[in-house]
Amino acid sequence: MSNWYKTVEQHIDRQRPEFTEKEQTAHKLDLFLRAAIRIDEFASECEKCHAIQAEMLKTAKTINLVRTEKAAQKESKRIRNLALGHLRKKHGLSHPMENRLLWGCFGMAFGASIGLTYNQYIPGIIVGGVVGTVGGILRDRQMAKQGRTI
């Protein structure tokens, strides 16, 4: 970890006591820090990551404003989503439960369509959801083993 990440972490940790547990979860402070770690890893070789670093540091310095100002909430969310989107698209990373949820939904939709074919709608959704979720869990484990989670 570089000095940049340590600075971001210090700013957030310094202001964290002002947040309740519910506010920390709602404003996704832990996800912000996890994204910052990964951005820091790629910043030396990726120009976009380097640019995102400056915006994340600015947001971390004023993270306490997120509690009261709508504009600060939107800006924090924009920066977090910018970082996460870039990490997903450019560096092939994913959120720890992303595949489980995505594949589970696709499995239910597929199961519903198969269920409609055989007039067994509910069992089709259940079987499709289970199969999709299991596939997603396996994919999430594979991503974790490869170190490609945020």
Buried (B, 14 or more C-beta within 10 A) or exposed (E): EEEBBEBBBEBBEEBEEEBEEEEBEEBBBEBBBBBBEBBBBBBEEBEBBBBBBEBBBEBBBBBBBBBEEEEBBEBBBEBBEBBBEBBBEEBEBBBEEBBBBBBBBBBBBBBBEBBEEEEBBEEBBBBBBBBBBBBBBEBBEEBEEEEBBB
